[in-house]
Amino acid sequence: MASKKTYELDEVGIMAPDQRQVQELHAGEVGYFSASIKAVADARVGDTITLASNPAAEPLPGYTEAKPMVFCGLFPTDADQYPDLREALDKLKLSDAALKFEPETSSAMGFGFRCGFLGLLHMEIVQERLEREYDLDLIEGYASMEYSLIGYRENFLVRLDVLINGEKADPLTTIIHRDKAYNVGKALVEKLKELIPRQQFKIPLQASIGSRIVASESISAIRKDVLAKCYGGDISRKKKLLQKQAKGKKRMKAMGKVDVPQEAFMAVLKLNQ
């Protein structure tokens, strides 16, 4: 009655305990029916089923359609996988009526889908299934939480920025209460230290409020023994090799880019729960 769809029944039955066909089902009985329903959205959990020829006056109370609480953009790393991603989402929706998605285009990431989930766990499960079951390589687009406005309250909120190798990582920025800024900032940079792979140069991680650093960590560089092949000889030769290595690391730090894995962006949402 909620989806306003009409189908012809193929079979009606009860579970006793196996499926046993009967001619009719009455109020209060527990049973099943089968019909050629191709779209799972047409038969949602909690909906009321009635006869088209003799309908009920009103549906049973309490039914509400599943409302997404977390929205996230999913994009294939390979643009050619866009049709595969659409097909995979369609198949997942057959067994997961709570999953919502619509096409989305990003100038940076190309074609993808804006997906709605019941929560963070639901989002992680869908992402894992898409990658494992359908062999897709996906990219943590912008994620937002569903909310409803209950009024305005005065509070001391600050913008907590995250700097990776001196560069501000805007997707990791969060608005938080001033009293929680230090704890959240420290937890975030510690989590990033675990998730970001080491490079050949030292990577400073900082959480800041404006120009004030509230928490910091650093990822140590992968060290290479440049003196391994230097057996004996003048000490000046060893110093020259070490100086050359130091210059190379300095140049690499200035020009090198840090790849931030998707798990790092998920850490922001988890820390703010």
N, C-alpha and C positions, 0 to 999 in steps of 0.2 A: 504493500500500500504506500510505502514511502517513495520507492523508485517509480511507481505508477507503470509497471511493466506487466504485460499479460502473456502467459505461455500455456500451451496445452500439455497436460500431465500425461506421461507415458506409464507411470506406475506409482501406486500408493501402497505403503506397507508399514509394518511394525518390526521392532527388534526383539526376537524372542529365543535365544539371544542373537541368532542369525537373522538375516533379512527375510521376512515372510510377507508375501503380498496379501493385501486385503482390499475390499471394495470401497471402504470409506473410513475416514478418521473423524472422531468427534472431539468436542472440547474436553480438555483434561487428559487426553491420550498422548502418548509419546510415540512418534513414528518418523517416517521419512517419505519423501517423494522424489521422483526423478523427472526431469524435463530437459528439453534442448536449450539450456541456458548457456550461452557462449561467453557472456561477459559477467565476471564475478561481481562487478559493481551493481548488477541488477538484482542480486540476492544477498543483501548485506545481513550480517549477524544482528539479530534483534528486531528485524522488520516483521511486520504482521502480514500473513498470507490469508487471503479470503477468496471466495468464489466470485468470478467475474459476473455470473448470471444472478447471483444473490449475495451481494457484498455486505460486509459488516457495516454498521453505522459509523464507526470510528475505529482507528487502530488502537492496539494495546498501548498504555502509557509507558514512558521511560525510554523509548528509543531515541537515540541521537547518533548522527553520523560521526564517525571517527574524525577528529579535528587535528591536523598536524600541529605540533608544538615547536619543531625545529626545522628550519629550511636551509638547504645547502645546495650549491651548484656542483654538478658532477660533469667533468669534461674528459674525453679520451685524449691520451697523450698523442696518439696517432689519429689525425683527422679522418682517415679512411675507416676507422672503427666506429664512427658515429652511427651508421645503420645498425651495426652489431649491438651497440649500447641501447638503442631504441628497442630492438627486438628482445634483448635481455630484460629490460625494465617491463616490457609487456608481459613476458613470461612470469616474472616475479610477482606481478600484480595479480595473476591468476590465483596465487596461493596467499597473497598478502593484500587484503583490501584496504589496509590502512596506508599503504604507500601511494603518495600522490606525486605526479611529475608533469612538467610542461616544458616545451622547448625554450632554450635560452641561448643568446649569442653574446660572446665576450670578445672585445677587440684584441685582448691579450691571449685568450685561450681557445678562441674559435667557437664551434658549435657544441652545445651540450644541453643539459637539462637542469632546471631548478626543481629540486625534489623536496617533498614535505614528509617528515617522519614524526612518530609519536614521541620520540625522545632521543637522547644521544646514543643509548644502547641500540635502539632500532636502526639508527643511522649507521653505526659501525657494523651491525650484522648485514645490512643490505650491501654496504660497500664490500665487505669480505666475500659475500656470495657472488657479487658481480665479478670480482677479480679471480676468485678460485673456480667457480662453476662455469663461467663464461670466458675465462682467459682474457680479461680486459685489464689494461693498465690505465688507471684513472688519476686525475688531478682534482683539497679542502677548501674550491671556490669559496665565496663569502657565505658564512653561516649566521643565521639570526634566530632569535627565540620569539615564539608567539607571545603576545601580551595583550592585556586589556587595561585601559586607563581607569583607575579608581580615584584619581585626584592628584593634587600637587602637595608635596611636603618639602619643607626646606631642609637641606642636608649639605654636608661638606664633601663634595665629590671632586676627585682629581683625575686627570688623564695620565695613565701610566704607559709610558713608551718603552719599547725594547730596542736596544741598539746591538746589532751584530757586526763585529769588526768595524765599529764606528759609524755604521749606516743604520738609519731608523727603519725598522721592519713594521710598516703600517698595518699589515694584517694581524700582527700580534698586539696592537694597541688595545687597551681596555679602559673603561671608565669604572672607577672603584672608590670606595670611601677612603678618606685620608688615613684613618686609623688602621686600615687593612693593607695599605699600599706596601709597607716594608715586607710583611709576611708573604703576600702574594708575589711581589717582585722577586724576593729571594727564592721562593719555591719555583717560580717560572724560569729563572736563569739556571737554577740547579737542574731542572728538567731538560732544558735546552742543552746543557752540557752533556747529559746522557744520550740525547737523541741525535745531535749534529755530529757527523763523522769528523775525525781529526784530519787536518790538512798539513801541508809542509810548512805552515807558518802558524804562529800563535794567534788564537781568535779570542778577543775580549768580548764578553757578554755583559750587558749592563741594562738595568731597569732604572728609568729616570722619570722624575716629575719636573717638567720644564728643563732647566739646566742642572738640576740637582740630582745626583746619582744616589739612589736609595739602596741598591743591591748590585753586586757584580761578581762574576765568575770568569774563568778563562779556560779555554781548551788548549792544552799543551800541544806543541808542534810534533809532527813525526820526525824524529831525529835520524839523520844519516851520518854514519861515521866516515867523514871524508879523509881521515888519516889512516883508514884500514890498509891501503896499498902503499903507505909511506913508511918503509922500513929504514930506520936510522936516518942518516943525513943531517944536514944543518937545520937548527931549530927555526931559522928564518923561513925555510921552505914550508914548514908546518904552519907557522903563523900566517904566511901568505895564503895558504889553502883555507884556513879558518876565517880570515878576513874576507876572502872571496865568497865563502858560504854565507857569512853574515850580510854582505851586500845583496846577495841573491835573495835571502829571506826577507830583507827590508823591501826590496823591489816587489817581491811576490805578495807581501802583505798589503802594499799600496795598490797593486793592480789586480790581485786575485779576488775571485768571487767565492762566496760560501753557499753551497747548496743546502737549503733547509728542507728536511724531509716533511712529509705531510703530517706525521705524528706530532711534530712540534706545534702545528696550528691547532690540532685537536687538544693539545695540553692546555691552551688558553681557556677553552670551554669547560674542561674538566676541573680546572683550578677554581673557577668562579661558581661552581655548583654550591 
